[in-house]
C-alpha cells in the first residue's frame, strides 16, 4: 500500500457520529480522472468475496487492485480510443461471474469485460451520433440483461436514452429523454419489483418506468444546474423511498421517489459532485473546493470537512475493508490519486 499519513488531515466541526475519519493512504500512484464525472472508478466485492478497485491509469489501461493484498493484480489495455471515464460493476449470479463495464466519453463506446480473464465479451460502438457518452448502466428484467446508455442532446436533435440487449442490439429508446444526461443508473423497487432508470441531467433529475419506456417523474421546482450524482435510499426510519441528488448550485436535494415531492434541501458548497450514503442519517459529498463534506441529513448541517485531495473530488464510495472495517474510497480530478479513509463509528 502507499505511504501511511502521519496526520489525519481532518477538520473536526463537532463531536457528532462518526467519531473520527482518518486518511489512511493513497491507494494509487498512476490513476487519472479525465473529466468531471462520478463513477471514475469502481470498488466492489466479487463473487468470490474479494474486494477489488478498478480504475484507469495514465497509460489509458484498466487497472485491477486487490484491497486485501494491497497491490495491483492486473493491467489491461482497454482498446478504447480515448481515456476511460466511467466504470460499472454487475454481479452476474446466473453465470457466476463479475462483469465490468467501461466507457470512453470521446469514442462513444461501451465495453463489457468478464472480470475473471478480462475477455471483452461485448462492445457497442458509437452510441450517440451528436455528442458524448457520459454514462451507462446494467439493468436486468425478465431474466434478460440490458445495457442502458445516456444521451447527449447538444444540438436539440432526437437523440434519446438507448436500450441494448446483451448481444449489442438496440432494442428500444426511452421517451421524453432528449436531455444532456451526465449520470444514468438503474433501480429495482423491491416492494413493487418494478425497474426504473434514473438520470442526472443539465437542469434536473428524472426517473423513467423501464417497462413502459416512459417518463415517471421529473424532480425539479426550477432549473437548478448540472446534476452529477444521484442515488435511491430506502429509509427504514420513515418507510419512504428517497431520491438523493447533488447539484452544481451547491445543494443536496432529497425527493420522495414515487410522488416527486421535494422533502429536504441542504446548502453545502458550490459545485457538488459524487455522493455516498454512510448510514440513514449521514451522507458524503465531493466538492469543488477539494474537500469531502460529511452531511447530517436530519439536522441539515456539515458535520466534518475532510481535506486530503489536491483537486476537485469526483467519486466517493463506501466499502467494508478486510483490515480497516468501514472505509471511504475517493478520487480527485486529473492526476489526484485515489485515497482511502478509515471511519471510526
C-alpha positions as CSV (number, residue, x, y, z in Angstrom):
1,X,0.0,0.0,0.0
2,X,1.1,3.6,-0.2
3,X,2.6,5.7,2.5
4,X,0.7,6.0,5.8
5,X,0.0,9.6,6.5
6,X,1.2,10.9,9.9
7,X,-1.6,13.5,10.1
8,X,-5.3,12.7,9.8
9,X,-6.0,15.8,7.6
10,X,-9.4,16.0,9.1
11,X,-11.2,19.2,10.2
12,X,-13.5,18.3,13.2
13,X,-16.5,20.6,13.2
14,X,-18.3,18.9,16.2
15,X,-18.4,15.6,18.0
16,X,-21.4,14.1,16.1
17,X,-21.0,10.5,15.0
18,X,-18.9,9.1,13.3
19,X,-16.3,9.6,15.9
20,X,-13.3,10.1,13.6
21,X,-12.3,9.8,9.9
22,X,-8.7,9.2,9.2
23,X,-6.9,9.4,5.8
24,X,-5.0,6.1,5.7
25,X,-3.2,6.1,2.4
26,X,-3.1,6.9,-1.3
27,X,-4.0,3.6,-2.9
28,X,-2.6,4.5,-6.3
29,X,0.2,6.5,-7.9
30,X,-0.9,6.3,-11.6
31,X,-4.7,6.9,-11.7
32,X,-6.1,9.6,-13.9
33,X,-9.6,11.1,-14.0
34,X,-10.1,12.7,-17.3
35,X,-13.3,14.7,-16.8
36,X,-15.7,15.9,-14.1
37,X,-17.9,12.8,-13.6
38,X,-18.9,10.3,-10.9
39,X,-18.0,6.6,-11.2
40,X,-14.5,7.5,-12.4
41,X,-13.5,4.3,-10.6
42,X,-15.4,1.3,-9.1
43,X,-14.9,-0.7,-6.0
44,X,-16.8,-3.9,-5.4
45,X,-17.0,-7.3,-3.6
46,X,-16.6,-10.0,-6.2
47,X,-18.4,-13.3,-6.5
48,X,-15.5,-14.9,-4.6
49,X,-15.9,-12.3,-1.8
50,X,-12.7,-10.3,-2.5
51,X,-12.9,-6.5,-2.7
52,X,-11.4,-5.0,-5.8
53,X,-10.7,-1.5,-7.1
54,X,-11.0,-0.8,-10.8
55,X,-9.6,2.4,-12.3
56,X,-8.0,3.9,-15.4
57,X,-4.3,4.9,-15.3
58,X,-2.3,7.5,-17.1
59,X,-1.4,5.0,-19.9
60,X,-5.2,4.5,-20.6
61,X,-5.2,1.0,-19.2
62,X,-7.7,-0.6,-16.9
63,X,-6.0,-1.5,-13.5
64,X,-7.3,-4.0,-11.1
65,X,-6.2,-3.6,-7.5
66,X,-6.8,-6.2,-4.7
67,X,-7.6,-4.3,-1.5
68,X,-6.9,-7.4,0.7
69,X,-3.4,-7.9,-0.8
70,X,-2.9,-4.1,-1.1
71,X,-1.5,-4.5,-4.6
72,X,-2.2,-4.3,-8.4
73,X,-3.0,-7.7,-9.9
74,X,-3.8,-6.8,-13.5
75,X,-3.2,-4.0,-16.0
76,X,-5.3,-4.4,-19.2
77,X,-5.0,-2.5,-22.4
78,X,-8.7,-1.4,-22.8
79,X,-8.9,-0.8,-26.6
80,X,-10.9,2.4,-26.2
81,X,-9.7,5.2,-28.4
82,X,-9.6,7.6,-25.5
83,X,-9.3,7.6,-21.7
84,X,-11.9,5.6,-19.8
85,X,-14.2,8.0,-18.0
86,X,-16.7,5.7,-16.2
87,X,-16.8,2.1,-14.7
88,X,-19.7,-0.1,-13.6
89,X,-19.9,-3.5,-12.0
90,X,-22.6,-6.2,-12.2
91,X,-22.7,-9.4,-10.2
92,X,-24.0,-12.0,-12.8
93,X,-25.3,-14.7,-10.5
94,X,-26.8,-16.7,-13.4
95,X,-23.4,-17.3,-14.9
96,X,-21.4,-17.0,-11.6
97,X,-19.2,-14.1,-12.8
98,X,-18.4,-10.4,-12.3
99,X,-18.9,-8.1,-15.2
100,X,-17.1,-4.8,-15.6
101,X,-18.4,-2.1,-18.0
102,X,-16.0,0.6,-19.2
103,X,-17.0,3.8,-21.1
104,X,-14.9,6.3,-23.0
105,X,-16.7,9.7,-23.3
106,X,-14.9,10.7,-26.5
107,X,-15.0,7.5,-28.6
108,X,-18.7,6.8,-27.6
109,X,-18.1,3.1,-27.0
110,X,-19.3,0.7,-24.3
111,X,-17.2,-2.4,-23.5
112,X,-18.2,-5.2,-21.1
113,X,-15.5,-7.4,-19.7
114,X,-15.5,-10.8,-18.0
115,X,-13.6,-10.0,-14.9
116,X,-12.1,-13.5,-14.4
117,X,-10.0,-13.3,-17.5
118,X,-10.6,-9.8,-18.8
119,X,-12.1,-11.0,-22.1
120,X,-14.1,-8.3,-23.8
121,X,-17.5,-10.1,-24.2
122,X,-19.5,-7.1,-25.6
123,X,-18.5,-4.0,-27.5
124,X,-21.2,-1.4,-28.5
125,X,-19.6,1.3,-30.7
126,X,-20.6,4.9,-31.5
127,X,-23.6,5.1,-29.2
128,X,-24.5,8.7,-29.8
129,X,-24.5,10.5,-33.1
130,X,-24.4,14.1,-32.0
131,X,-22.2,14.1,-28.9
132,X,-20.5,12.4,-26.0
133,X,-21.4,9.3,-24.0
134,X,-21.2,10.2,-20.3
135,X,-22.6,7.1,-18.6
136,X,-24.2,3.7,-18.9
137,X,-25.7,1.1,-16.6
138,X,-26.8,-2.6,-16.4
139,X,-30.5,-3.5,-15.9
140,X,-32.0,-6.9,-15.6
141,X,-35.7,-7.6,-16.3
142,X,-37.5,-10.9,-17.0
143,X,-34.1,-12.7,-16.8
144,X,-32.7,-10.6,-19.6
145,X,-29.7,-8.3,-19.1
146,X,-29.7,-4.9,-20.8
147,X,-27.3,-2.0,-21.2
148,X,-28.8,1.5,-20.9
149,X,-26.8,4.4,-22.3
150,X,-27.0,8.1,-21.6
151,X,-27.9,10.6,-24.3
152,X,-26.3,13.9,-25.3
153,X,-28.8,16.3,-26.9
154,X,-26.4,19.2,-27.6
155,X,-28.0,20.1,-31.0
156,X,-31.6,19.7,-29.9
157,X,-31.9,16.6,-32.0
158,X,-34.0,13.5,-31.3
159,X,-31.1,11.7,-29.5
160,X,-32.6,9.6,-26.7
161,X,-31.5,7.2,-24.0
162,X,-31.0,3.8,-25.7
163,X,-31.6,0.3,-24.5
164,X,-29.4,-2.5,-25.8
165,X,-29.7,-6.3,-25.3
166,X,-26.7,-8.3,-24.3
167,X,-25.9,-9.0,-27.9
168,X,-25.3,-5.3,-28.5
169,X,-28.5,-4.8,-30.5
170,X,-30.5,-1.6,-29.8
171,X,-34.0,-2.8,-28.8
172,X,-35.7,0.5,-27.9
173,X,-35.3,4.1,-26.8
174,X,-36.8,5.9,-23.8
175,X,-39.5,8.5,-24.5
176,X,-39.0,12.1,-23.2
177,X,-35.3,11.6,-22.6
178,X,-33.9,14.2,-25.0
179,X,-31.6,15.9,-22.4
180,X,-27.9,16.2,-21.8
181,X,-27.5,13.3,-19.3
182,X,-24.4,13.1,-17.2
183,X,-25.3,10.1,-15.0
184,X,-27.6,7.2,-15.6
185,X,-28.5,4.4,-13.1
186,X,-31.0,1.6,-12.8
187,X,-33.0,0.9,-9.6
188,X,-35.4,-2.0,-8.8
189,X,-38.1,-1.2,-6.3
190,X,-38.2,-4.3,-4.0
191,X,-41.8,-3.6,-3.0
192,X,-43.2,-3.5,-6.5
193,X,-40.4,-5.3,-8.3
194,X,-40.5,-2.6,-10.9
195,X,-37.4,-1.4,-12.7
196,X,-36.6,2.3,-13.0
197,X,-34.0,4.3,-14.8
198,X,-32.7,7.4,-13.0
199,X,-30.8,10.2,-14.7
200,X,-28.9,13.3,-13.6
201,X,-29.2,16.0,-16.3
202,X,-28.5,19.6,-17.1
203,X,-31.1,21.3,-15.0
204,X,-33.0,18.5,-13.2
205,X,-33.2,14.8,-12.3
206,X,-35.6,12.3,-14.0
207,X,-36.8,8.8,-13.4
208,X,-38.3,6.5,-16.1
209,X,-40.5,3.4,-15.9
210,X,-38.4,0.9,-17.7
211,X,-41.2,-1.5,-18.7
212,X,-43.3,1.3,-20.2
213,X,-40.2,3.1,-21.6
214,X,-41.6,6.4,-20.5
215,X,-41.0,9.3,-18.0
216,X,-42.1,8.5,-14.4
217,X,-41.1,11.8,-12.6
218,X,-39.2,15.0,-13.2
219,X,-37.6,16.1,-9.9
220,X,-37.3,19.8,-10.2
221,X,-39.0,23.0,-9.0
222,X,-36.7,25.2,-11.1
223,X,-33.7,25.0,-13.3
224,X,-31.0,24.4,-10.7
225,X,-28.0,23.5,-12.7
226,X,-26.0,20.4,-13.6
227,X,-26.6,17.1,-11.6
228,X,-23.6,14.7,-11.5
229,X,-24.6,12.2,-8.8
230,X,-27.9,10.6,-7.8
231,X,-29.0,7.6,-5.7
232,X,-32.0,6.0,-4.2
233,X,-32.1,5.4,-0.5
234,X,-34.5,3.0,1.2
235,X,-35.2,4.7,4.5
236,X,-36.0,2.3,7.4
237,X,-37.0,5.1,9.7
238,X,-40.0,6.6,7.8
239,X,-40.7,3.9,5.2
240,X,-40.0,6.3,2.3
241,X,-38.2,5.7,-0.9
242,X,-36.0,8.7,-1.3
243,X,-34.1,10.0,-4.3
244,X,-31.0,12.0,-3.2
245,X,-29.0,14.1,-5.7
246,X,-26.2,16.6,-5.8
247,X,-26.1,19.8,-7.9
248,X,-23.7,22.4,-9.2
249,X,-25.8,25.0,-7.4
250,X,-24.2,23.7,-4.1
251,X,-27.3,21.9,-2.8
252,X,-28.2,18.4,-1.8
253,X,-31.9,17.7,-2.6
254,X,-33.9,14.8,-1.3
255,X,-37.1,13.8,-3.0
256,X,-40.0,11.4,-2.5
257,X,-39.1,9.0,-5.3
258,X,-42.7,7.9,-6.0
259,X,-44.6,11.2,-5.5
260,X,-41.9,13.6,-6.8
261,X,-42.3,15.9,-3.8
262,X,-39.2,17.8,-2.5
263,X,-38.6,16.6,1.1
264,X,-35.3,18.3,2.0
265,X,-32.8,20.9,0.6
266,X,-29.4,21.3,2.2
267,X,-27.0,24.1,1.2
268,X,-23.4,22.7,1.2
269,X,-21.0,24.4,-1.1
270,X,-20.8,25.4,-4.8
271,X,-20.3,22.7,-7.5
272,X,-21.1,19.4,-5.8
273,X,-20.2,16.1,-7.5
274,X,-20.2,12.5,-6.2
275,X,-22.4,11.4,-3.2
276,X,-22.3,8.4,-1.0
277,X,-24.6,7.3,1.9
278,X,-22.8,6.4,5.2
279,X,-26.0,5.5,7.0
280,X,-29.6,6.6,7.4
281,X,-28.6,10.0,8.9
282,X,-25.3,10.8,7.1
283,X,-24.1,11.4,3.6
284,X,-20.7,12.2,2.0
285,X,-20.4,14.6,-1.0
286,X,-17.4,15.6,-3.1
287,X,-16.8,19.4,-3.6
288,X,-15.1,21.7,-6.0
289,X,-13.0,23.1,-3.1
290,X,-11.1,19.8,-2.9
291,X,-12.9,18.6,0.3
292,X,-15.3,15.9,1.1
293,X,-18.2,17.1,3.3
294,X,-20.0,14.8,5.7
295,X,-23.6,16.0,5.9
296,X,-26.1,15.4,8.8
297,X,-29.3,14.8,6.8
298,X,-31.5,15.2,9.9
299,X,-30.1,18.5,11.1
300,X,-29.2,19.7,7.6
301,X,-25.6,20.8,8.5
302,X,-22.0,19.9,7.8
303,X,-20.5,17.6,10.4
304,X,-17.0,17.3,9.0
305,X,-14.9,18.6,6.2
306,X,-12.2,16.2,5.1
307,X,-9.0,17.6,3.5
308,X,-6.5,15.5,1.6
309,X,-7.2,15.8,-2.1
310,X,-5.4,18.3,-4.4
311,X,-8.2,18.8,-7.0
312,X,-12.0,18.6,-7.4
313,X,-13.3,15.5,-5.6
314,X,-15.2,13.4,-8.1
315,X,-16.2,9.9,-6.9
316,X,-16.8,8.6,-3.4
317,X,-17.7,5.0,-2.5
318,X,-18.1,3.2,0.9
319,X,-16.6,-0.3,1.4
320,X,-16.1,-2.8,4.2
321,X,-12.3,-3.2,4.1
322,X,-10.9,-6.6,5.3
323,X,-8.4,-4.8,7.6
324,X,-9.8,-1.4,8.4
325,X,-13.5,-2.0,8.5
326,X,-15.8,0.7,7.2
327,X,-13.8,2.9,4.8
328,X,-14.4,5.5,2.2
329,X,-12.6,5.5,-1.2
330,X,-12.4,8.8,-3.1
331,X,-10.8,10.2,-6.2
332,X,-9.9,13.7,-7.3
333,X,-9.7,15.2,-10.8
334,X,-6.8,14.7,-13.2
335,X,-3.7,13.3,-11.5
336,X,-5.1,13.5,-8.0
337,X,-4.8,9.9,-6.7
338,X,-7.4,7.5,-5.3
339,X,-7.4,7.7,-1.5
340,X,-8.8,5.6,1.4
341,X,-10.3,6.9,4.6
342,X,-11.0,4.8,7.7
343,X,-14.2,5.6,9.5
344,X,-14.5,5.0,13.3
345,X,-18.1,4.6,14.1
